[in-house]
């Protein structure tokens, strides 16, 4: 009796498995490809900046442009406006300098994002 139940249990488990779910060999070929395509998802309501070396970051203005929220591929953080300048934001570690021709993000040691320009939406 136990043997029959065990056979029934194994048989029903195997029948539940379907070979239709196994990916086809041609769709696996992309796994071994040397090509790398980075997918960039733009946060809603943000401004996109394109920089040298194909770097991208996103910016949100907060508190009537007194603060900004920066979205980088690996982190996000808030910067506050320096009172004497309308186009410089900092948190004493990272600084954002906005200008029409060359927006940049730098830290205490180096410029992280340089030659950045705001991406204009296609009309």
N, CA, C and O atoms as a GROMACS GRO file, in nm:
protein
  492
    1UNK      N    1   0.081  -0.119   0.000
    1UNK     CA    2   0.000   0.000   0.000
    1UNK      C    3   0.086   0.126   0.000
    1UNK      O    4   0.062   0.219  -0.077
    2UNK      N    5   0.188   0.129   0.086
    2UNK     CA    6   0.278   0.244   0.092
    2UNK      C    7   0.353   0.260  -0.040
    2UNK      O    8   0.376   0.371  -0.088
    3UNK      N    9   0.391   0.146  -0.097
    3UNK     CA   10   0.465   0.149  -0.223
    3UNK      C   11   0.380   0.211  -0.333
    3UNK      O   12   0.431   0.290  -0.412
    4UNK      N   13   0.253   0.178  -0.341
    4UNK     CA   14   0.162   0.234  -0.441
    4UNK      C   15   0.144   0.385  -0.419
    4UNK      O   16   0.142   0.463  -0.514
    5UNK      N   17   0.131   0.423  -0.292
    5UNK     CA   18   0.115   0.566  -0.261
    5UNK      C   19   0.242   0.642  -0.301
    5UNK      O   20   0.233   0.753  -0.355
    6UNK      N   21   0.358   0.584  -0.274
    6UNK     CA   22   0.485   0.647  -0.310
    6UNK      C   23   0.497   0.660  -0.461
    6UNK      O   24   0.541   0.764  -0.510
    7UNK      N   25   0.460   0.557  -0.535
    7UNK     CA   26   0.462   0.564  -0.681
    7UNK      C   27   0.365   0.671  -0.733
    7UNK      O   28   0.397   0.744  -0.827
    8UNK      N   29   0.248   0.679  -0.673
    8UNK     CA   30   0.150   0.780  -0.711
    8UNK      C   31   0.204   0.921  -0.685
    8UNK      O   32   0.190   1.010  -0.769
    9UNK      N   33   0.267   0.940  -0.570
    9UNK     CA   34   0.323   1.071  -0.533
    9UNK      C   35   0.435   1.110  -0.629
    9UNK      O   36   0.439   1.225  -0.674
   10UNK      N   37   0.525   1.021  -0.661
   10UNK     CA   38   0.635   1.050  -0.754
   10UNK      C   39   0.580   1.076  -0.893
   10UNK      O   40   0.624   1.169  -0.961
   11UNK      N   41   0.486   0.993  -0.937
   11UNK     CA   42   0.428   1.010  -1.070
   11UNK      C   43   0.356   1.142  -1.086
   11UNK      O   44   0.369   1.208  -1.189
   12UNK      N   45   0.280   1.182  -0.984
   12UNK     CA   46   0.208   1.309  -0.994
   12UNK      C   47   0.304   1.427  -0.988
   12UNK      O   48   0.279   1.530  -1.050
   13UNK      N   49   0.412   1.414  -0.913
   13UNK     CA   50   0.513   1.521  -0.907
   13UNK      C   51   0.581   1.538  -1.041
   13UNK      O   52   0.604   1.651  -1.086
   14UNK      N   53   0.614   1.426  -1.106
   14UNK     CA   54   0.678   1.434  -1.237
   14UNK      C   55   0.583   1.487  -1.343
   14UNK      O   56   0.624   1.559  -1.434
   15UNK      N   57   0.458   1.452  -1.332
   15UNK     CA   58   0.359   1.501  -1.429
   15UNK      C   59   0.336   1.651  -1.413
   15UNK      O   60   0.301   1.719  -1.509
   16UNK      N   61   0.356   1.701  -1.292
   16UNK     CA   62   0.336   1.844  -1.268
   16UNK      C   63   0.447   1.925  -1.333
   16UNK      O   64   0.426   2.042  -1.368
   17UNK      N   65   0.565   1.866  -1.349
   17UNK     CA   66   0.675   1.937  -1.414
   17UNK      C   67   0.648   1.942  -1.564
   17UNK      O   68   0.606   1.842  -1.624
   18UNK      N   69   0.670   2.055  -1.623
   18UNK     CA   70   0.643   2.070  -1.766
   18UNK      C   71   0.770   2.111  -1.837
   18UNK      O   72   0.846   2.196  -1.788
   19UNK      N   73   0.794   2.052  -1.950
   19UNK     CA   74   0.910   2.088  -2.030
   19UNK      C   75   0.886   2.214  -2.112
   19UNK      O   76   0.979   2.266  -2.174
   20UNK      N   77   0.763   2.264  -2.113
   20UNK     CA   78   0.732   2.388  -2.186
   20UNK      C   79   0.797   2.509  -2.121
   20UNK      O   80   0.819   2.611  -2.186
   21UNK      N   81   0.827   2.499  -1.991
   21UNK     CA   82   0.885   2.613  -1.919
   21UNK      C   83   1.036   2.624  -1.937
   21UNK      O   84   1.094   2.726  -1.900
   22UNK      N   85   1.098   2.525  -1.993
   22UNK     CA   86   1.243   2.530  -2.014
   22UNK      C   87   1.271   2.622  -2.131
   22UNK      O   88   1.212   2.605  -2.238
   23UNK      N   89   1.360   2.721  -2.114
   23UNK     CA   90   1.389   2.813  -2.225
   23UNK      C   91   1.452   2.741  -2.343
   23UNK      O   92   1.526   2.644  -2.327
   24UNK      N   93   1.422   2.790  -2.459
   24UNK     CA   94   1.479   2.733  -2.582
   24UNK      C   95   1.627   2.770  -2.591
   24UNK      O   96   1.670   2.868  -2.531
   25UNK      N   97   1.703   2.693  -2.662
   25UNK     CA   98   1.846   2.713  -2.672
   25UNK      C   99   1.881   2.848  -2.735
   25UNK      O  100   1.979   2.910  -2.694
   26UNK      N  101   1.804   2.895  -2.834
   26UNK     CA  102   1.836   3.021  -2.899
   26UNK      C  103   1.817   3.140  -2.805
   26UNK      O  104   1.885   3.241  -2.821
   27UNK      N  105   1.727   3.131  -2.709
   27UNK     CA  106   1.711   3.242  -2.615
   27UNK      C  107   1.820   3.240  -2.509
   27UNK      O  108   1.846   3.343  -2.445
   28UNK      N  109   1.884   3.128  -2.489
   28UNK     CA  110   1.997   3.122  -2.396
   28UNK      C  111   2.125   3.175  -2.458
   28UNK      O  112   2.220   3.207  -2.387
   29UNK      N  113   2.129   3.186  -2.590
   29UNK     CA  114   2.252   3.230  -2.656
   29UNK      C  115   2.287   3.374  -2.616
   29UNK      O  116   2.405   3.410  -2.618
   30UNK      N  117   2.188   3.457  -2.581
   30UNK     CA  118   2.216   3.594  -2.539
   30UNK      C  119   2.287   3.600  -2.404
   30UNK      O  120   2.352   3.699  -2.373
   31UNK      N  121   2.275   3.496  -2.324
   31UNK     CA  122   2.341   3.492  -2.194
   31UNK      C  123   2.492   3.493  -2.212
   31UNK      O  124   2.564   3.551  -2.131
   32UNK      N  125   2.540   3.431  -2.318
   32UNK     CA  126   2.683   3.419  -2.341
   32UNK      C  127   2.738   3.529  -2.432
   32UNK      O  128   2.853   3.523  -2.474
   33UNK      N  129   2.658   3.628  -2.462
   33UNK     CA  130   2.700   3.736  -2.548
   33UNK      C  131   2.793   3.831  -2.474
   33UNK      O  132   2.783   3.848  -2.353
   34UNK      N  133   2.883   3.893  -2.549
   34UNK     CA  134   2.974   3.992  -2.491
   34UNK      C  135   2.914   4.131  -2.488
   34UNK      O  136   2.973   4.222  -2.430
   35UNK      N  137   2.799   4.149  -2.550
   35UNK     CA  138   2.735   4.280  -2.555
   35UNK      C  139   2.666   4.310  -2.423
   35UNK      O  140   2.605   4.223  -2.361
   36UNK      N  141   2.678   4.436  -2.380
   36UNK     CA  142   2.616   4.480  -2.256
   36UNK      C  143   2.529   4.600  -2.286
   36UNK      O  144   2.578   4.702  -2.336
   37UNK      N  145   2.403   4.589  -2.256
   37UNK     CA  146   2.311   4.700  -2.277
   37UNK      C  147   2.257   4.742  -2.142
   37UNK      O  148   2.187   4.666  -2.075
   38UNK      N  149   2.290   4.864  -2.102
   38UNK     CA  150   2.242   4.916  -1.975
   38UNK      C  151   2.105   4.979  -1.997
   38UNK      O  152   2.088   5.066  -2.082
   39UNK      N  153   2.010   4.935  -1.919
   39UNK     CA  154   1.876   4.989  -1.930
   39UNK      C  155   1.861   5.103  -1.830
   39UNK      O  156   1.882   5.085  -1.710
   40UNK      N  157   1.826   5.219  -1.881
   40UNK     CA  158   1.812   5.336  -1.795
   40UNK      C  159   1.663   5.366  -1.782
   40UNK      O  160   1.593   5.387  -1.881
   41UNK      N  161   1.616   5.367  -1.659
   41UNK     CA  162   1.477   5.398  -1.633
   41UNK      C  163   1.473   5.536  -1.568
   41UNK      O  164   1.528   5.556  -1.460
   42UNK      N  165   1.406   5.629  -1.636
   42UNK     CA  166   1.401   5.766  -1.587
   42UNK      C  167   1.292   5.779  -1.480
   42UNK      O  168   1.176   5.748  -1.506
   43UNK      N  169   1.330   5.824  -1.360
   43UNK     CA  170   1.229   5.846  -1.257
   43UNK      C  171   1.129   5.953  -1.301
   43UNK      O  172   1.168   6.054  -1.360
   44UNK      N  173   1.003   5.932  -1.273
   44UNK     CA  174   0.898   6.024  -1.315
   44UNK      C  175   0.919   6.162  -1.252
   44UNK      O  176   0.944   6.174  -1.132
   45UNK      N  177   0.910   6.265  -1.335
   45UNK     CA  178   0.922   6.403  -1.288
   45UNK      C  179   1.065   6.452  -1.272
   45UNK      O  180   1.086   6.563  -1.222
   46UNK      N  181   1.162   6.373  -1.312
   46UNK     CA  182   1.302   6.412  -1.296
   46UNK      C  183   1.356   6.477  -1.424
   46UNK      O  184   1.296   6.468  -1.531
   47UNK      N  185   1.470   6.542  -1.409
   47UNK     CA  186   1.542   6.601  -1.521
   47UNK      C  187   1.664   6.512  -1.546
   47UNK      O  188   1.740   6.483  -1.454
   48UNK      N  189   1.681   6.471  -1.670
   48UNK     CA  190   1.792   6.384  -1.706
   48UNK      C  191   1.911   6.467  -1.750
   48UNK      O  192   1.897   6.562  -1.828
   49UNK      N  193   2.029   6.432  -1.701
   49UNK     CA  194   2.154   6.494  -1.743
   49UNK      C  195   2.243   6.388  -1.807
   49UNK      O  196   2.263   6.281  -1.750
   50UNK      N  197   2.297   6.418  -1.925
   50UNK     CA  198   2.390   6.330  -1.995
   50UNK      C  199   2.529   6.389  -1.983
   50UNK      O  200   2.550   6.507  -2.010
   51UNK      N  201   2.624   6.306  -1.943
   51UNK     CA  202   2.759   6.352  -1.914
   51UNK      C  203   2.861   6.280  -2.001
   51UNK      O  204   2.827   6.189  -2.077
   52UNK      N  205   2.987   6.321  -1.989
   52UNK     CA  206   3.092   6.255  -2.064
   52UNK      C  207   3.104   6.110  -2.017
   52UNK      O  208   3.059   6.076  -1.907
   53UNK      N  209   3.164   6.028  -2.099
   53UNK     CA  210   3.177   5.883  -2.077
   53UNK      C  211   3.042   5.815  -2.066
   53UNK      O  212   3.029   5.710  -2.002
   54UNK      N  213   2.940   5.874  -2.128
   54UNK     CA  214   2.804   5.819  -2.135
   54UNK      C  215   2.742   5.798  -1.998
   54UNK      O  216   2.657   5.710  -1.980
   55UNK      N  217   2.782   5.878  -1.901
   55UNK     CA  218   2.722   5.871  -1.768
   55UNK      C  219   2.591   5.951  -1.768
   55UNK      O  220   2.577   6.050  -1.841
   56UNK      N  221   2.498   5.907  -1.687
   56UNK     CA  222   2.367   5.972  -1.677
   56UNK      C  223   2.331   5.985  -1.530
   56UNK      O  224   2.357   5.895  -1.451
   57UNK      N  225   2.269   6.098  -1.494
   57UNK     CA  226   2.208   6.110  -1.362
   57UNK      C  227   2.078   6.186  -1.376
   57UNK      O  228   2.053   6.250  -1.478
   58UNK      N  229   1.995   6.178  -1.273
   58UNK     CA  230   1.865   6.242  -1.273
   58UNK      C  231   1.856   6.337  -1.154
   58UNK      O  232   1.917   6.314  -1.050
   59UNK      N  233   1.780   6.444  -1.172
   59UNK     CA  234   1.771   6.550  -1.072
   59UNK      C  235   1.625   6.588  -1.048
   59UNK      O  236   1.548   6.604  -1.143
   60UNK      N  237   1.589   6.602  -0.922
   60UNK     CA  238   1.459   6.655  -0.882
   60UNK      C  239   1.484   6.783  -0.804
   60UNK      O  240   1.573   6.787  -0.720
   61UNK      N  241   1.407   6.886  -0.830
   61UNK     CA  242   1.412   7.005  -0.747
   61UNK      C  243   1.313   6.988  -0.633
   61UNK      O  244   1.202   6.941  -0.654
   62UNK      N  245   1.354   7.027  -0.512
   62UNK     CA  246   1.270   7.018  -0.394
   62UNK      C  247   1.261   7.155  -0.327
   62UNK      O  248   1.348   7.240  -0.348
   63UNK      N  249   1.159   7.178  -0.248
   63UNK     CA  250   1.146   7.299  -0.166
   63UNK      C  251   1.170   7.427  -0.245
   63UNK      O  252   1.250   7.511  -0.206
   64UNK      N  253   1.099   7.441  -0.356
   64UNK     CA  254   1.110   7.560  -0.441
   64UNK      C  255   1.255   7.587  -0.484
   64UNK      O  256   1.302   7.700  -0.479
   65UNK      N  257   1.323   7.481  -0.526
   65UNK     CA  258   1.461   7.482  -0.576
   65UNK      C  259   1.564   7.516  -0.468
   65UNK      O  260   1.676   7.556  -0.501
   66UNK      N  261   1.528   7.500  -0.341
   66UNK     CA  262   1.625   7.521  -0.233
   66UNK      C  263   1.703   7.394  -0.203
   66UNK      O  264   1.805   7.397  -0.134
   67UNK      N  265   1.656   7.281  -0.257
   67UNK     CA  266   1.724   7.152  -0.243
   67UNK      C  267   1.705   7.074  -0.372
   67UNK      O  268   1.615   7.103  -0.451
   68UNK      N  269   1.791   6.976  -0.391
   68UNK     CA  270   1.777   6.885  -0.505
   68UNK      C  271   1.795   6.743  -0.455
   68UNK      O  272   1.863   6.717  -0.356
   69UNK      N  273   1.732   6.651  -0.527
   69UNK     CA  274   1.750   6.508  -0.504
   69UNK      C  275   1.820   6.453  -0.626
   69UNK      O  276   1.769   6.463  -0.737
   70UNK      N  277   1.937   6.394  -0.606
   70UNK     CA  278   2.019   6.339  -0.714
   70UNK      C  279   2.000   6.188  -0.717
   70UNK      O  280   2.006   6.121  -0.614
   71UNK      N  281   1.975   6.135  -0.837
   71UNK     CA  282   1.961   5.990  -0.856
   71UNK      C  283   2.073   5.945  -0.949
   71UNK      O  284   2.073   5.975  -1.068
   72UNK      N  285   2.168   5.871  -0.892
   72UNK     CA  286   2.278   5.811  -0.968
   72UNK      C  287   2.246   5.662  -0.985
   72UNK      O  288   2.156   5.612  -0.918
   73UNK      N  289   2.315   5.593  -1.072
   73UNK     CA  290   2.285   5.450  -1.092
   73UNK      C  291   2.298   5.367  -0.964
   73UNK      O  292   2.226   5.269  -0.947
   74UNK      N  293   2.387   5.405  -0.874
   74UNK     CA  294   2.411   5.322  -0.756
   74UNK      C  295   2.368   5.385  -0.623
   74UNK      O  296   2.382   5.322  -0.518
   75UNK      N  297   2.317   5.510  -0.626
   75UNK     CA  298   2.274   5.573  -0.500
   75UNK      C  299   2.191   5.697  -0.528
   75UNK      O  300   2.186   5.747  -0.640
   76UNK      N  301   2.125   5.744  -0.424
   76UNK     CA  302   2.045   5.866  -0.429
   76UNK      C  303   2.077   5.947  -0.304
   76UNK      O  304   2.104   5.892  -0.197
   77UNK      N  305   2.072   6.081  -0.318
   77UNK     CA  306   2.098   6.166  -0.202
   77UNK      C  307   2.044   6.306  -0.226
   77UNK      O  308   2.014   6.345  -0.338
   78UNK      N  309   2.034   6.380  -0.116
   78UNK     CA  310   1.981   6.516  -0.119
   78UNK      C  311   2.095   6.616  -0.100
   78UNK      O  312   2.187   6.593  -0.021
   79UNK      N  313   2.088   6.727  -0.175
   79UNK     CA  314   2.183   6.837  -0.161
   79UNK      C  315   2.104   6.964  -0.136
   79UNK      O  316   1.995   6.982  -0.190
   80UNK      N  317   2.159   7.052  -0.054
   80UNK     CA  318   2.095   7.179  -0.022
   80UNK      C  319   2.167   7.294  -0.092
   80UNK      O  320   2.289   7.291  -0.111
   81UNK      N  321   2.090   7.393  -0.130
   81UNK     CA  322   2.143   7.509  -0.201
   81UNK      C  323   2.230   7.593  -0.109
   81UNK      O  324   2.197   7.616   0.007
   82UNK      N  325   2.342   7.639  -0.164
   82UNK     CA  326   2.426   7.734  -0.091
   82UNK      C  327   2.358   7.869  -0.103
   82UNK      O  328   2.322   7.910  -0.214
   83UNK      N  329   2.340   7.936   0.007
   83UNK     CA  330   2.258   8.058   0.008
   83UNK      C  331   2.309   8.167  -0.086
   83UNK      O  332   2.228   8.240  -0.143
   84UNK      N  333   2.438   8.179  -0.104
   84UNK     CA  334   2.489   8.286  -0.190
   84UNK      C  335   2.486   8.251  -0.338
   84UNK      O  336   2.510   8.338  -0.422
   85UNK      N  337   2.456   8.128  -0.371
   85UNK     CA  338   2.454   8.089  -0.512
   85UNK      C  339   2.326   8.012  -0.542
   85UNK      O  340   2.285   7.925  -0.464
   86UNK      N  341   2.264   8.043  -0.653
   86UNK     CA  342   2.142   7.972  -0.691
   86UNK      C  343   2.171   7.842  -0.764
   86UNK      O  344   2.082   7.759  -0.778
   87UNK      N  345   2.292   7.823  -0.810
   87UNK     CA  346   2.323   7.708  -0.894
   87UNK      C  347   2.423   7.610  -0.833
   87UNK      O  348   2.477   7.525  -0.903
   88UNK      N  349   2.449   7.621  -0.703
   88UNK     CA  350   2.540   7.529  -0.636
   88UNK      C  351   2.468   7.467  -0.517
   88UNK      O  352   2.412   7.537  -0.433
   89UNK      N  353   2.471   7.333  -0.513
   89UNK     CA  354   2.406   7.256  -0.407
   89UNK      C  355   2.510   7.164  -0.345
   89UNK      O  356   2.596   7.111  -0.415
   90UNK      N  357   2.503   7.144  -0.212
   90UNK     CA  358   2.602   7.060  -0.146
   90UNK      C  359   2.545   6.996  -0.020
   90UNK      O  360   2.444   7.040   0.034
   91UNK      N  361   2.612   6.890   0.026
   91UNK     CA  362   2.585   6.830   0.156
   91UNK      C  363   2.716   6.818   0.234
   91UNK      O  364   2.726   6.737   0.326
   92UNK      N  365   2.814   6.898   0.198
   92UNK     CA  366   2.948   6.904   0.255
   92UNK      C  367   3.034   6.783   0.221
   92UNK      O  368   3.149   6.774   0.265
   93UNK      N  369   2.981   6.691   0.143
   93UNK     CA  370   3.059   6.579   0.091
   93UNK      C  371   3.059   6.584  -0.061
   93UNK      O  372   3.163   6.570  -0.125
   94UNK      N  373   2.941   6.603  -0.117
   94UNK     CA  374   2.922   6.608  -0.261
   94UNK      C  375   2.866   6.744  -0.299
   94UNK      O  376   2.785   6.801  -0.227
   95UNK      N  377   2.911   6.796  -0.414
   95UNK     CA  378   2.866   6.926  -0.462
   95UNK      C  379   2.817   6.914  -0.605
   95UNK      O  380   2.881   6.849  -0.688
   96UNK      N  381   2.704   6.978  -0.634
   96UNK     CA  382   2.649   6.987  -0.768
   96UNK      C  383   2.658   7.132  -0.811
   96UNK      O  384   2.609   7.222  -0.742
   97UNK      N  385   2.722   7.155  -0.924
   97UNK     CA  386   2.730   7.289  -0.983
   97UNK      C  387   2.656   7.285  -1.116
   97UNK      O  388   2.695   7.213  -1.208
   98UNK      N  389   2.548   7.363  -1.125
   98UNK     CA  390   2.465   7.363  -1.245
   98UNK      C  391   2.498   7.485  -1.329
   98UNK      O  392   2.497   7.597  -1.280
   99UNK      N  393   2.525   7.462  -1.457
   99UNK     CA  394   2.540   7.570  -1.554
   99UNK      C  395   2.488   7.517  -1.688
   99UNK      O  396   2.485   7.396  -1.709
  100UNK      N  397   2.449   7.606  -1.777
  100UNK     CA  398   2.393   7.560  -1.905
  100UNK      C  399   2.490   7.475  -1.988
  100UNK      O  400   2.447   7.385  -2.060
  101UNK      N  401   2.619   7.503  -1.979
  101UNK     CA  402   2.717   7.435  -2.064
  101UNK      C  403   2.788   7.319  -1.995
  101UNK      O  404   2.827   7.223  -2.062
  102UNK      N  405   2.805   7.326  -1.863
  102UNK     CA  406   2.885   7.225  -1.795
  102UNK      C  407   2.837   7.206  -1.652
  102UNK      O  408   2.889   7.270  -1.560
  103UNK      N  409   2.741   7.121  -1.634
  103UNK     CA  410   2.698   7.083  -1.499
  103UNK      C  411   2.787   6.970  -1.453
  103UNK      O  412   2.822   6.882  -1.532
  104UNK      N  413   2.825   6.972  -1.325
  104UNK     CA  414   2.913   6.867  -1.276
  104UNK      C  415   2.881   6.831  -1.132
  104UNK      O  416   2.828   6.912  -1.056
  105UNK      N  417   2.914   6.708  -1.096
  105UNK     CA  418   2.902   6.659  -0.959
  105UNK      C  419   3.042   6.622  -0.914
  105UNK      O  420   3.113   6.549  -0.984
  106UNK      N  421   3.080   6.671  -0.799
  106UNK     CA  422   3.214   6.638  -0.749
  106UNK      C  423   3.207   6.608  -0.600
  106UNK      O  424   3.116   6.653  -0.530
  107UNK      N  425   3.305   6.532  -0.554
  107UNK     CA  426   3.317   6.508  -0.411
  107UNK      C  427   3.444   6.575  -0.362
  107UNK      O  428   3.502   6.658  -0.433
  108UNK      N  429   3.487   6.542  -0.245
  108UNK     CA  430   3.604   6.609  -0.188
  108UNK      C  431   3.733   6.581  -0.265
  108UNK      O  432   3.827   6.660  -0.258
  109UNK      N  433   3.738   6.469  -0.337
  109UNK     CA  434   3.862   6.428  -0.402
  109UNK      C  435   3.864   6.447  -0.553
  109UNK      O  436   3.970   6.472  -0.610
  110UNK      N  437   3.747   6.435  -0.619
  110UNK     CA  438   3.747   6.434  -0.765
  110UNK      C  439   3.612   6.477  -0.822
  110UNK      O  440   3.512   6.486  -0.751
  111UNK      N  441   3.613   6.502  -0.952
  111UNK     CA  442   3.489   6.528  -1.024
  111UNK      C  443   3.434   6.392  -1.066
  111UNK      O  444   3.501   6.317  -1.137
  112UNK      N  445   3.313   6.363  -1.023
  112UNK     CA  446   3.253   6.232  -1.050
  112UNK      C  447   3.180   6.232  -1.184
  112UNK      O  448   3.196   6.140  -1.264
  113UNK      N  449   3.101   6.337  -1.209
  113UNK     CA  450   3.027   6.353  -1.335
  113UNK      C  451   3.065   6.490  -1.391
  113UNK      O  452   3.048   6.591  -1.324
  114UNK      N  453   3.116   6.492  -1.513
  114UNK     CA  454   3.156   6.619  -1.573
  114UNK      C  455   3.099   6.634  -1.714
  114UNK      O  456   3.054   6.537  -1.775
  115UNK      N  457   3.103   6.757  -1.764
  115UNK     CA  458   3.052   6.789  -1.898
  115UNK      C  459   2.908   6.742  -1.914
  115UNK      O  460   2.872   6.684  -2.017
  116UNK      N  461   2.827   6.766  -1.813
  116UNK     CA  462   2.687   6.721  -1.815
  116UNK      C  463   2.598   6.831  -1.871
  116UNK      O  464   2.614   6.949  -1.840
  117UNK      N  465   2.503   6.789  -1.953
  117UNK     CA  466   2.403   6.884  -2.008
  117UNK      C  467   2.265   6.824  -1.988
  117UNK      O  468   2.247   6.703  -1.992
  118UNK      N  469   2.170   6.912  -1.967
  118UNK     CA  470   2.033   6.868  -1.950
  118UNK      C  471   1.979   6.812  -2.080
  118UNK      O  472   1.994   6.874  -2.186
  119UNK      N  473   1.917   6.697  -2.073
  119UNK     CA  474   1.858   6.637  -2.192
  119UNK      C  475   1.726   6.706  -2.220
  119UNK      O  476   1.637   6.709  -2.136
  120UNK      N  477   1.716   6.761  -2.339
  120UNK     CA  478   1.593   6.830  -2.381
  120UNK      C  479   1.496   6.727  -2.437
  120UNK      O  480   1.536   6.637  -2.512
  121UNK      N  481   1.371   6.740  -2.402
  121UNK     CA  482   1.268   6.650  -2.453
  121UNK      C  483   1.238   6.682  -2.599
  121UNK      O  484   1.233   6.799  -2.639
  122UNK      N  485   1.220   6.579  -2.678
  122UNK     CA  486   1.184   6.597  -2.819
  122UNK      C  487   1.040   6.649  -2.828
  122UNK      O  488   0.950   6.601  -2.760
  123UNK      N  489   1.022   6.746  -2.913
  123UNK     CA  490   0.889   6.806  -2.928
  123UNK      C  491   0.819   6.749  -3.048
  123UNK      O  492   0.706   6.786  -3.077
   0.00000   0.00000   0.00000
